[in-house]
Amino acid sequence: MEKRRKFDWYVHDRFGMFIHWGIYSLPARHEWVQRYEYIPCEEYLKYFEHFNPVDFNPNEWARLAVEAGMKYLVITTKHHDGFCLWDSQYTDYKVTNTPFGRDALREVVDAFRAQNIHIGLYYSLLDWHHPDFTVDDIHVLKLKENRDELNQGRDMARYREYMFNQVREILTNYGKIDLLFFDFSYPHIGRDGKGRKDWDSPALVQMVRQLQPDILINDRLDYPDSADIITPEQVMLSEPPRKTDGSIAVWEGCHTFSGSWGYYRDETTWKTSAQCIELLINNVCLGGNLLMNVGPSAKGNFDPRAVSRLQSFAAWMKANHDSIYGCTMAPAEFPEPRDCRYTWNPEKHRLYLHIMNWPFEYIRLVGLKNRIKYMQFLHDASEIREISQAIREHNNLMTPTDEHSAIIKLPVIKPPVEIPVIEIFLKE
């Protein structure tokens, strides 16, 4: 019972903002730019020395998140390059030693918490900057021929102590933290990939739960018993992840507006507004959440294209949020009509029909014959009616499964909503 209460906010709210922000925003060529271009740490330092986001305004970030309907935040405290967005006492490679000189993490957490947004922190298990993190196939020094020589003197035990100290720090100094997003394990990549033994995942999880008993931990520690939530990224699932007993796992899909997590000036594969809203609907209709990422620029601004997509979410969620909050996968007895998605609110006993591709006049709702109490569009509360038996026969709309179906009649012209939603009140 206690564990179920811990998840209540998360499975109700369904929609969160991911923020990837660090000194990789200066090269603006992907958050993995140091690894993709094999930039040595001494050269990469130029970005650390020039990080000064003069337009940084976390209250504006929080405002955009709230208007978009996002209910929780996950922000990168440290990415794989090792740069820390907070005033850590365990390293000099931190935001307070840049020209910016302020604890950006604290300002972000305070701004979002003031808007009643749940707080999640991302922490990279990798650290290409730390001198004790051993060189492997993911490391920026991978191409060096003398890997064994480079690893002489490096000690993962010392790095692990550093990692534990930093995780303890972010979970102690920033109030109640609702979610911790570790990233990532790779024991099967190369001859020396890293996993639970390198992180000492059991001890790490034990420490986290002692510090923040109600926290949710993701599934990237190579330690399945510790995972509260499953976090597939950049994929559209056709089936929800399931536990060993067959029940649906608690999960979120992590996605970007474009092809990069960090700010990438020249990246062009931006999703349309409709695609973004579809991601949210498709995740919730499979009992999952959507964590949608923004990568702020080196000046601290959201890309105008990201702002545009957030505004599209805002317009759609303002009218249709009832089909998202508190909703989950519909019971199997209600198969989805063609080009539609159902979400289901078990407390209200209502189905929400998301019409992804506007049809011509009629939709057949299998399994709902004699079960509908009332129907309406969510965007304007206008009634949708089930057609009578006489009209079915007159318009030749009879099928072999007709005795189990309700047929509804729609306007010929699609309403002025990106994806229209019909709220279906079911009889008790």
Backbone torsions as a table, in degrees:
resi	resn	phi	psi	omega
1	MET	NA	-40.3	179.9
2	GLU	-63.6	-42.7	-178.9
3	LYS	-64.7	-39.2	-179.5
4	ARG	-64.1	-38.7	177.9
5	ARG	-64.1	-34.3	-179.2
6	LYS	-61.4	-31.3	-178.0
7	PHE	-87.7	-10.2	-168.3
8	ASP	-53.7	-50.1	-177.5
9	TRP	-62.1	-38.3	-172.4
10	TYR	-70.2	-46.4	-178.3
11	VAL	-77.5	-14.0	173.4
12	HIS	-82.9	-45.0	-169.0
13	ASP	-75.1	-36.9	168.2
14	ARG	68.7	-19.5	-167.6
15	PHE	-136.6	123.5	-178.7
16	GLY	-135.5	164.9	176.5
17	MET	-106.5	126.2	172.0
18	PHE	-97.0	136.9	175.2
19	ILE	-127.4	118.3	171.8
20	HIS	-104.6	114.1	-176.5
21	TRP	-147.5	132.0	178.5
22	GLY	-173.1	-165.3	-176.6
23	ILE	-72.7	-12.3	173.3
24	TYR	-66.4	-10.2	175.9
25	SER	-71.4	-18.4	178.3
26	LEU	-74.0	-51.3	173.9
27	PRO	-64.6	-27.9	175.1
28	ALA	56.5	40.8	179.9
29	ARG	-130.9	38.5	178.8
30	HIS	99.9	145.3	-178.9
31	GLU	-70.1	-16.9	175.0
32	TRP	-95.8	19.2	-173.6
33	VAL	-56.9	-36.4	-179.3
34	GLN	-62.8	-39.6	179.3
35	ARG	-78.0	-43.6	-177.4
36	TYR	-62.7	-33.6	-178.7
37	GLU	-105.0	5.1	178.7
38	TYR	48.8	53.9	-179.1
39	ILE	-84.8	119.6	178.6
40	PRO	-65.0	155.7	-174.2
41	CYS	-58.8	-38.5	-177.7
42	GLU	-66.0	-31.2	176.4
43	GLU	-79.0	-37.1	-179.5
44	TYR	-65.2	-20.0	-179.0
45	LEU	-60.8	-22.0	-179.7
46	LYS	-60.3	-29.8	178.5
47	TYR	-73.8	-37.0	174.5
48	PHE	-61.5	-41.7	-175.8
49	GLU	-73.0	-15.8	-177.3
50	HIS	-116.5	10.1	-178.3
51	PHE	-75.9	111.2	-178.8
52	ASN	-152.2	77.5	-176.5
53	PRO	-72.6	83.8	-172.5
54	VAL	-67.3	-20.0	179.3
55	ASP	-96.8	5.4	-176.6
56	PHE	-56.0	121.4	-179.8
57	ASN	-144.1	86.3	-176.2
58	PRO	-62.7	-23.8	176.4
59	ASN	-65.7	-35.2	176.5
60	GLU	-69.8	-39.8	176.0
61	TRP	-59.0	-46.3	-178.3
62	ALA	-64.6	-38.7	178.6
63	ARG	-61.3	-44.5	179.6
64	LEU	-63.7	-38.3	178.7
65	ALA	-65.1	-46.3	-179.8
66	VAL	-61.2	-46.7	-178.9
67	GLU	-63.1	-32.7	178.8
68	ALA	-74.5	-10.1	-179.6
69	GLY	92.3	10.8	-179.4
70	MET	-78.7	137.6	-173.0
71	LYS	-113.9	-9.2	176.4
72	TYR	-146.6	159.1	-176.9
73	LEU	-121.3	142.1	164.7
74	VAL	-129.6	120.3	-178.2
75	ILE	-122.8	142.7	179.6
76	THR	-71.4	116.1	173.2
77	THR	-82.6	-37.0	176.3
78	LYS	-150.4	127.0	175.4
79	HIS	-98.3	-171.4	-171.3
80	HIS	-64.8	-21.5	179.5
81	ASP	-76.0	-6.4	173.9
82	GLY	88.9	-7.5	-179.6
83	PHE	-70.8	132.7	-175.1
84	CYS	-103.5	131.0	-177.6
85	LEU	-87.2	7.6	179.1
86	TRP	-131.9	172.0	-175.9
87	ASP	-86.1	71.4	-177.6
88	SER	-73.4	139.3	178.3
89	GLN	-84.1	-1.8	-174.0
90	TYR	-103.9	2.3	179.1
91	THR	-155.6	155.2	171.2
92	ASP	-92.6	-7.9	-176.2
93	TYR	-87.9	71.4	-169.7
94	LYS	-145.9	162.4	-172.2
95	VAL	-61.7	-31.1	-178.4
96	THR	-72.8	-10.2	175.7
97	ASN	-101.4	5.6	173.6
98	THR	-89.6	172.1	174.2
99	PRO	-57.0	-25.7	178.3
100	PHE	-63.5	-48.7	169.0
101	GLY	74.7	10.1	-177.6
102	ARG	-124.0	156.9	177.4
103	ASP	-77.9	92.9	-176.1
104	ALA	-64.8	-36.4	-179.3
105	LEU	-61.2	-44.9	-179.1
106	ARG	-60.8	-41.3	-178.7
107	GLU	-67.1	-38.2	178.0
108	VAL	-66.8	-48.6	-179.4
109	VAL	-58.9	-44.7	-179.4
110	ASP	-63.6	-41.8	-177.9
111	ALA	-66.4	-43.9	-178.4
112	PHE	-73.7	-38.1	178.7
113	ARG	-64.4	-33.4	178.4
114	ALA	-64.4	-21.4	177.1
115	GLN	-96.7	14.7	179.2
116	ASN	61.9	32.2	176.4
117	ILE	-94.4	132.0	177.5
118	HIS	-65.7	146.9	-172.3
119	ILE	-107.7	125.2	172.6
120	GLY	-122.2	143.8	179.5
121	LEU	-119.6	134.9	174.9
122	TYR	-97.7	137.5	176.0
123	TYR	-137.9	124.5	178.6
124	SER	-77.8	129.8	173.6
125	LEU	-73.6	-25.9	177.8
126	LEU	-81.9	155.4	176.1
127	ASP	-158.2	97.1	-176.8
128	TRP	-74.5	-12.6	-179.2
129	HIS	-89.9	-30.2	-172.8
130	HIS	-70.2	132.1	-175.1
131	PRO	-69.2	-13.8	179.5
132	ASP	-100.5	-5.4	179.1
133	PHE	-78.3	116.4	-171.0
134	THR	-69.9	146.2	-179.5
135	VAL	-71.4	130.3	178.2
136	ASP	-140.2	-168.8	-175.4
137	ASP	-72.8	-10.2	176.2
138	ILE	-95.7	-15.5	-171.4
139	HIS	-72.3	154.0	178.6
140	VAL	-66.9	-19.1	179.5
141	LEU	-96.1	16.6	-176.7
142	LYS	-55.1	-38.6	-173.0
143	LEU	-75.6	-11.2	178.5
144	LYS	-65.6	133.1	-177.8
145	GLU	-73.2	-21.4	-176.0
146	ASN	-100.4	50.4	-176.7
147	ARG	-58.3	-45.1	-178.8
148	ASP	-61.0	-38.3	177.8
149	GLU	-67.3	-40.7	178.7
150	LEU	-61.8	-33.9	-176.5
151	ASN	-82.0	-9.8	175.7
152	GLN	-65.7	126.7	-178.2
153	GLY	92.2	-18.8	174.8
154	ARG	-77.6	141.9	-173.2
155	ASP	-138.4	107.9	-179.3
156	MET	-64.5	-23.7	176.5
157	ALA	-65.2	-40.3	177.2
158	ARG	-68.4	-39.8	177.2
159	TYR	-63.5	-40.7	-178.7
160	ARG	-61.2	-39.9	176.8
161	GLU	-61.9	-42.5	177.2
162	TYR	-60.4	-45.4	-179.3
163	MET	-62.4	-46.5	178.1
164	PHE	-59.4	-43.3	-179.8
165	ASN	-61.7	-41.9	-179.3
166	GLN	-70.0	-40.6	178.3
167	VAL	-63.8	-41.6	176.6
168	ARG	-60.2	-38.9	-178.1
169	GLU	-63.7	-49.4	-176.9
170	ILE	-71.6	-23.2	179.2
171	LEU	-90.7	-2.8	-179.4
172	THR	-109.0	-34.7	-168.1
173	ASN	-99.5	1.6	-173.9
174	TYR	-127.0	27.1	176.9
175	GLY	74.8	-159.7	-177.7
176	LYS	-71.1	124.0	177.5
177	ILE	-109.1	127.0	-172.7
178	ASP	-90.9	-24.9	-174.8
179	LEU	-148.7	139.0	176.6
180	LEU	-123.6	121.4	-174.4
181	PHE	-110.6	97.9	175.0
182	PHE	-82.5	147.6	-179.3
183	ASP	-151.6	121.4	-6.9
184	PHE	-150.3	170.9	176.9
185	SER	-104.8	148.6	-178.0
186	TYR	-150.8	58.3	-175.1
187	PRO	-65.6	-19.3	-175.6
188	HIS	-104.3	9.6	178.7
189	ILE	-99.1	114.2	178.4
190	GLY	74.4	-173.6	-176.0
191	ARG	-82.7	-11.0	-177.1
192	ASP	-142.5	40.6	176.0
193	GLY	-62.9	158.6	-171.5
194	LYS	-111.6	144.3	-179.1
195	GLY	-149.5	-150.8	-169.2
196	ARG	-58.9	-33.5	-180.0
197	LYS	-67.6	-36.5	179.9
198	ASP	-68.5	-36.2	-178.9
199	TRP	-90.0	-14.0	-167.7
200	ASP	52.0	58.6	-172.6
201	SER	-55.9	-42.2	179.2
202	PRO	-58.6	-44.0	180.0
203	ALA	-69.7	-36.0	178.8
204	LEU	-63.3	-45.6	179.1
205	VAL	-63.7	-41.7	179.0
206	GLN	-59.3	-43.3	179.1
207	MET	-63.9	-44.4	-179.3
208	VAL	-58.9	-45.1	-176.6
209	ARG	-71.7	-28.1	174.5
210	GLN	-69.1	-38.5	-178.1
211	LEU	-76.4	-38.1	-176.5
212	GLN	-136.5	82.6	-172.2
213	PRO	-57.4	-30.1	-176.0
214	ASP	-95.0	6.7	-173.8
215	ILE	-70.7	150.2	172.0
216	LEU	-100.5	134.1	-179.2
217	ILE	-116.0	138.5	-179.0
218	ASN	-82.7	-170.9	-164.8
219	ASP	-108.5	28.6	-172.2
220	ARG	-112.6	25.4	178.5
221	LEU	-99.2	6.6	-175.8
222	ASP	57.5	38.3	-175.6
223	TYR	-147.5	78.0	-170.2
224	PRO	-54.9	-32.9	-177.5
225	ASP	-64.5	-17.5	-176.6
226	SER	-91.4	-12.6	-168.2
227	ALA	-78.1	123.3	171.6
228	ASP	-87.8	-35.5	-177.7
229	ILE	-132.2	145.3	176.4
230	ILE	-96.5	137.0	-170.6
231	THR	-129.4	68.2	173.2
232	PRO	-64.3	146.2	-178.6
233	GLU	-128.6	144.2	174.7
234	GLN	57.1	31.7	174.9
235	VAL	-136.1	148.1	174.4
236	MET	-102.7	109.4	-177.7
237	LEU	-74.4	148.4	173.6
238	SER	-101.9	-16.7	175.8
239	GLU	-137.8	147.5	179.1
240	PRO	-73.6	149.7	172.1
241	PRO	-62.3	144.3	-177.0
242	ARG	-126.1	152.3	175.1
243	LYS	-78.1	173.7	-179.5
244	THR	-63.6	-25.3	178.9
245	ASP	-85.2	2.5	177.6
246	GLY	93.0	-11.2	-179.7
247	SER	-75.8	157.4	-178.8
248	ILE	-71.3	131.2	177.9
249	ALA	-76.2	158.7	169.8
250	VAL	-76.9	126.5	-172.4
251	TRP	-151.5	160.3	172.6
252	GLU	-140.2	141.0	170.4
253	GLY	-90.0	130.2	179.3
254	CYS	-102.7	125.5	-174.2
255	HIS	-139.2	159.6	176.3
256	THR	-112.6	155.3	171.6
257	PHE	-69.6	-34.0	178.0
258	SER	-122.2	-159.0	-176.7
259	GLY	-89.0	6.3	-176.6
260	SER	-130.9	152.7	176.4
261	TRP	-87.5	-45.8	175.1
262	GLY	-82.6	168.3	179.7
263	TYR	-61.3	127.1	-177.9
264	TYR	-134.7	100.1	-171.4
265	ARG	-55.0	-42.9	-169.6
266	ASP	-101.7	7.2	-179.8
267	GLU	-75.6	135.0	-170.5
268	THR	-119.7	-2.8	-175.8
269	THR	-87.1	61.0	-179.7
270	TRP	-81.5	135.0	177.5
271	LYS	-70.9	148.1	174.7
272	THR	-73.3	167.3	176.9
273	SER	-59.7	-42.0	179.7
274	ALA	-62.5	-42.3	178.6
275	GLN	-61.2	-40.0	-179.8
276	CYS	-64.9	-45.6	179.0
277	ILE	-65.6	-36.6	177.0
278	GLU	-61.8	-38.0	177.0
279	LEU	-57.6	-45.1	179.7
280	LEU	-62.7	-48.6	-178.8
281	ILE	-62.6	-45.8	-176.8
282	ASN	-65.0	-33.1	176.9
283	ASN	-71.6	-46.0	-177.8
284	VAL	-66.2	-34.8	-179.7
285	CYS	-69.4	-11.8	172.9
286	LEU	-108.4	17.3	175.9
287	GLY	78.3	22.1	-177.2
288	GLY	-118.8	178.2	177.7
289	ASN	-106.2	167.6	169.6
290	LEU	-121.8	124.7	172.4
291	LEU	-110.3	105.7	-171.1
292	MET	-101.7	127.3	-170.0
293	ASN	-93.8	142.6	169.5
294	VAL	-124.6	136.1	175.8
295	GLY	-113.2	97.3	-178.6
296	PRO	-62.5	155.2	179.4
297	SER	-76.5	175.2	179.2
298	ALA	-68.2	-16.8	175.1
299	LYS	-88.7	-8.1	178.5
300	GLY	96.0	13.4	-179.9
301	ASN	-98.8	150.8	166.8
302	PHE	-77.4	138.8	175.3
303	ASP	-55.3	136.6	178.7
304	PRO	-53.7	-31.8	178.2
305	ARG	-69.5	-35.7	175.8
306	ALA	-67.2	-41.5	177.3
307	VAL	-60.2	-41.4	178.8
308	SER	-61.0	-42.7	179.6
309	ARG	-69.1	-37.2	176.7
310	LEU	-63.9	-37.9	177.4
311	GLN	-67.2	-33.8	175.5
312	SER	-65.8	-43.0	173.7
313	PHE	-58.0	-43.1	-177.3
314	ALA	-60.3	-45.7	-178.8
315	ALA	-64.5	-41.7	-177.7
316	TRP	-72.6	-44.0	-177.8
317	MET	-67.5	-33.2	179.3
318	LYS	-56.2	-38.8	-178.8
319	ALA	-90.6	-28.4	-165.7
320	ASN	-123.1	14.4	-175.0
321	HIS	-62.5	-23.9	179.3
322	ASP	-62.0	-22.2	179.5
323	SER	-85.2	-0.8	-178.3
324	ILE	-116.7	-57.6	-176.7
325	TYR	-66.5	131.2	178.0
326	GLY	75.4	7.0	-175.6
327	CYS	-105.6	163.9	-177.6
328	THR	-155.3	-163.6	-179.2
329	MET	-68.8	135.8	-179.9
330	ALA	-73.2	150.6	176.0
331	PRO	-56.8	148.4	-176.2
332	ALA	-62.4	-19.7	-179.9
333	GLU	-70.2	-8.5	178.7
334	PHE	-115.0	81.7	178.4
335	PRO	-65.9	141.7	-176.1
336	GLU	-73.4	135.3	173.0
337	PRO	-63.8	163.5	178.5
338	ARG	-56.7	135.0	176.5
339	ASP	61.2	28.2	179.4
340	CYS	-132.4	160.7	174.1
341	ARG	-132.6	137.8	174.2
342	TYR	-100.0	140.8	156.4
343	THR	-119.8	162.7	-169.7
344	TRP	-138.5	128.3	173.4
345	ASN	-105.4	102.5	-175.3
346	PRO	-66.7	-30.1	180.0
347	GLU	-70.7	-41.1	179.7
348	LYS	-86.1	-11.3	-178.3
349	HIS	59.0	49.1	-178.9
350	ARG	-130.8	142.0	172.1
351	LEU	-99.8	146.9	175.8
352	TYR	-122.7	117.0	-177.3
353	LEU	-96.8	111.3	178.5
354	HIS	-95.2	118.9	-175.3
355	ILE	-96.7	99.6	-172.4
356	MET	-77.3	-28.9	179.6
357	ASN	-135.2	114.4	-170.0
358	TRP	-65.5	125.1	-178.1
359	PRO	-89.1	179.3	174.6
360	PHE	-98.1	98.7	168.8
361	GLU	73.8	-45.7	-169.0
362	TYR	-122.2	144.9	169.0
363	ILE	-132.2	135.1	178.8
364	ARG	-98.6	124.9	-178.5
365	LEU	-106.5	95.2	-177.3
366	VAL	-68.5	136.8	178.0
367	GLY	87.1	1.3	-175.3
368	LEU	-112.2	7.7	177.5
369	LYS	-60.4	126.6	178.0
370	ASN	66.6	18.1	-178.7
371	ARG	-116.6	-4.4	-175.1
372	ILE	-93.6	129.0	176.7
373	LYS	-91.6	-42.0	-177.8
374	TYR	-165.8	153.9	177.3
375	MET	-139.5	146.7	177.6
376	GLN	-156.4	153.0	168.0
377	PHE	-68.6	140.1	177.4
378	LEU	-73.1	-31.8	-171.4
379	HIS	-72.1	-25.6	-179.4
380	ASP	-139.5	4.9	179.6
381	ALA	59.4	26.9	176.0
382	SER	-84.9	143.1	-173.7
383	GLU	-68.2	142.7	168.4
384	ILE	-116.1	133.3	-174.5
385	ARG	-113.2	147.9	171.4
386	GLU	-83.2	136.3	-178.3
387	ILE	-80.6	154.2	-176.2
388	SER	-79.1	167.3	177.8
389	GLN	-61.8	-38.9	-178.4
390	ALA	-63.6	-40.9	-180.0
391	ILE	-70.0	-34.5	176.3
392	ARG	-58.7	-49.3	-176.6
393	GLU	-67.2	-40.7	-178.7
394	HIS	-64.0	-36.8	-177.8
395	ASN	-95.9	10.2	176.3
396	ASN	58.4	46.1	-178.1
397	LEU	-104.0	18.0	179.9
398	MET	-81.5	142.3	176.5
399	THR	-137.4	166.4	178.9
400	PRO	-59.2	-26.6	-179.9
401	THR	-98.5	15.7	-170.6
402	ASP	-62.8	-28.5	-177.0
403	GLU	-67.2	-14.8	179.4
404	HIS	-104.8	0.1	-169.8
405	SER	-113.0	149.6	166.1
406	ALA	-108.1	140.3	177.7
407	ILE	-115.0	127.9	-179.9
408	ILE	-111.8	150.0	-179.0
409	LYS	-108.0	131.0	-177.3
410	LEU	-113.4	162.2	172.4
411	PRO	-62.8	149.2	177.4
412	VAL	-64.6	-39.8	-179.1
413	ILE	-92.6	131.0	177.9
414	LYS	-61.3	136.4	175.9
415	PRO	-61.7	160.9	-176.9
416	PRO	-78.2	57.7	-179.6
417	VAL	-133.5	139.9	-177.3
418	GLU	-54.9	-50.7	175.5
419	ILE	-134.7	104.6	-179.2
420	PRO	-66.2	148.3	-178.9
421	VAL	-129.8	133.5	174.8
422	ILE	-107.5	126.1	176.3
423	GLU	-90.1	123.7	-176.5
424	ILE	-113.2	110.2	176.4
425	PHE	-82.2	121.2	-178.7
426	LEU	-96.9	150.0	173.5
427	LYS	-68.1	142.5	179.5
428	GLU	-70.8	NA	NA
